[in-house]
């Protein structure tokens, strides 16, 4: 039987007072996971440090970084995906630049290159042979629900073109109060596009607390959406109040959110990817071949944990 798949989203904060080495400490303290989507990454060096922190749990890892997120008036806030190469194989990489726009009545809207795109990986689960897609976002913030709705609708339309089951996660900037099941009316359009309008559900955390530490807000901005029918749970890590006090000394001002998937529903509702009843598992010979490839291959972004030869 395949192991549960654990995926995490984490806004690592790229403000001038954030120290990547301290953010890496938080990542190392998360416990086991297979994939980590990060937002507000300040540089490739920072993402490398985050990948090395993930590799402290053992295994082989790789990071992929976005093109969009470079700014002229503030710290860069790139997107990144970190994953275990001994559990997942990367089949395809996409960055959706069309969501870097604001609505003006045309199909794609008016280009606004200060906004971030969406970074998407199509992956193969080496334990089961199942395929799925992970797409991470960081939608427009700051009292612009119309822009978020525009971005989310464009992204949903593009993702619907793929038959592969898709997980969407990240800092959506869609405010949901702890205890609520959906955002307010101003943000419901964006929420619907990412979730029920695309046959996905928001994984509501079992013990909800706000994920953004600002005292001015009480919102779960960091979210995970999975196909309807998926068997999964979500948890907000580091819920203690003391976590947010560390923002002032260089840590991120967001809490990570982890989703634990036991099965993943496909476009027609069938269970895919993590379902042992339909899994096409790799043979011992195929696993040995894969291990030999891992021993010899090294690409930009590859990280091997200490102790793995």
N, C-alpha and C positions, 0 to 999 in steps of 0.2 A: 504494500500500500504506500502511496506517495505521501511524503511529509506535507504538512500544511505549508502554504506559501505565506510568508510574512513580508508585507510591504509597508513602508513608512513614508510620510511626507513631512518635511521640516523646512520652514523658512529660517535660513541661517543668519539673516540680517547682514546687510553690507554697509551699515552706517559707519562713520569714521571712528566711533568709539568701540566697535566690535572687533574682537581679536580672534582670528581663525583658530589659533591654537586652543582657545578656551571652548569655542564651538565644537572643535574636534573632541574635547573631553566629554561633552554631552553626547556626541554620537557614540563614543566608546562605551558610555554608560547605559545605552539603550537596551542592551541585551541582544539576542540573536535576531537577525532578519536576513532576507534574501535580496531585497531591493530597497533603495532609498532614493526618493525624489527630493531634490533640494531647490529652493528658490532664494533669490538675493545672494548669489555667490559672487564674491568680489573679484575673483581671478581664477585662472587655471591652477595656480599654485595652491590656492585655498581649497579647491575641489580635490586636488591630489592629497592634501592633508586630511580631508574628510574621508577619502577612500582608504588611506592608511589607517585611520581610526576604525573604520568598519572592518578592516582586515585583521584587527587585533582579536577578533573572534575566530580566526582561522580561515583557511581556504584561499581561493583565488578570486580577484575582484577586478572590475574595470569601471572607469568613469567616462561619461559622454557629456560634453558641455555645449551649450547653445551658442549661436552667433548673436542673437538679439539679447539686449540687456545692457549694452554699453552706452553710457551717458556722458554728456559733456559738462553737466552742471551738478553732478553728485557721484557718489561711489557707484561702480558698476553693479548691476543686479542681474547676473546671468542665471540661467536655469541649468540644472545638472541632473543626471541619473547615474546612480552607482548600483552595480549589481554583481552577484556572484557568478563568475564564469564557469564554476564547477557545478552550478545548478541550472543556469540559463544560458542559452545561445542567442546572440543578437543576429536577427535575420534582416532587419531593415531599420533605417533611421530617417525620420522626417522632422522638419521644422516648419510649422505652419505660420508663415509670415502674413497671410491674409487677415489674421485677426489683429494685426498692428494697424488698426484704423478706427475711425469714429463714424457713426452713422450720418449720412447726408442724403438718404433717399435712393442711392444707387445700390447695386447688388453687393459690392464689397465695401462701400463707404469711402471716406476720404482717408488716404494714407497718413498715419501718424507714427513715424519711426522711433519716437521716444517710448512707445509701448512695447511690451514683450510679446513674442510669438508663443507658440506651444511646442514643446519638445516631445517627440513620440518615438518609442522603440517597439518594434514587433519582435517578440521573443519566443523561443522554443524552450519548453520545460524538459530538460534532459532526463528527468525521472520518469516522465509519462509519455513524452512525444506530443503533448498538447501545445497549441499555439495560442498566444494572446498578445494584446497590445497594451502598453502603459503610456499614458500621455499626461505630462505635467504642465500646469498652467500657473501664471501669476497675473490675474486680470487687473484692470484699472482700479485704482483705489479712490479714495477721497471724494465722496459725495457725487459720484458719476454712475449711478445705476443704469442709465441709458447706454453708456459706453460698454459696461459689463454685459448687458443684455445683447448688444450688437456683437460683441466678441464671442460670447457663448453660443449664439445662434450660428455664426459662421463656422465655428469649430465643430459643432454638432453635425452640421451638414456635411462637412468633410469626413468626419469619422464614420458617418453612416455609409460611406462608399465602400468600407471594408467589411468583409464577412467574418473577420476575426473578432472574438469578444474583446471589448476594450474597457480598461479601467482608466478613469480620469481622476487625478488627484493634484493637490497643491493648495496654494494660498489663493483662493478664488475672490477674496475680498467681498464675498457675499455674507453679510452678517446674520448669524443665527444665534439667538440667545440660548444659553444653557437651559435645558428643560423644554425648548420648543422643537417642533418637528419640521419647521420650514422658516424661511425668512419673512420679513414684512412685505407688504404689497409692492413696494418700490423695487424690490430685488427678486420678486417671484419669477419674472421672465427668464433671467439668467439661470436661476436654480432649476427651472423646468427644462431648459435646453440641455443642461448638463445631466439632469436626472430623469424624471418621469417622461419628459417629452422625447427622450432618446432610449427608452426602455432600460434605463438605469435607475438605481436607487442610491440615495445617500446613506452611507453606513453611519448611523447615529451612534456615537460613543456610548458605551454602557454607563459610564459615570461622567457626565458632561461637566466640564468647566471651560472657562474662556481659554482660547489658545493664543490670544495676543495679549501681552502683558500691560498694555497702556491702562492707566487708571481711569481714562476717559471713556473706555469702551468695555463692554461685557459680552464679547462675541466669539463664536467659534468660526474663525475665518478660514481655517485649514481643514480641508475636507477630502473624503474619499468617496467616489461614486463607482459602483460595480453593476454589471448586468443583472436585471431582475431575475430571480431564481438562484443566484449565487448564494452558497452557504458560507457566511462570513460574519465576523464580529469586528468591532473597532474599539480602540482604547486610546485615551489621551494620556501620554506619558508625563511623568513628573507633575502630578496635579497639586502637590503641596504649595502653599502660598509662598514659601521661602524661595521657590524656584525663580520667581519673577524679580526678586531682589538682586539676583546676580546680573541682571541686565546692565546695571550701573557699573559693573567691573569687567565688562568685556564679553559677556555671554549673549546669546540670542534673546530677543524679546518675544519669541514665539515658542510654544510647546510643540513637540512632535506628536503626530497621530499615527498609530499603527493599525493596519488591518490584517487580520488573520483569516486566510481563505482556505476552506476545506474542499470546495469545489467551485468551478467557474461556469456560469451559464453562457451558452452560445446564443447566436442570433435567433434561433428557432426555439429557444427555451431548454434545449437539451444540455445536460451537464457535460462540460468539456474540460480539458487541460489538467485538472487535478482530480478528476473522477477515476478511481482505480478500475471501475467496471468497464470503461470505454478506453482506457489508456493503452497506447502502443509503446510499451517499455523497450528501452534499448537492450540488446543482447549483451552478454559479457564481452564478446569480441568487439562490439561497437563501443562499449564503454572503455575498453583497453585502448582502442584506436583514438578515442577522444582524449584520453589521458596522455597518450604520446604526443598528440597535437599540442596540448597545453604545456607540456614540458619544453617543447621546442619553439613555440610561437611567443612573440612579444610585440605588442602594438602600443601606440601612444594611449595612455590611460590604464594599462595593465598594472596591477599591483598584486604581489604575492606576499602572503603573511609570513612572518618569521617562523621558521621551523618547517616550511614546505619547501622541499628540494626539487 
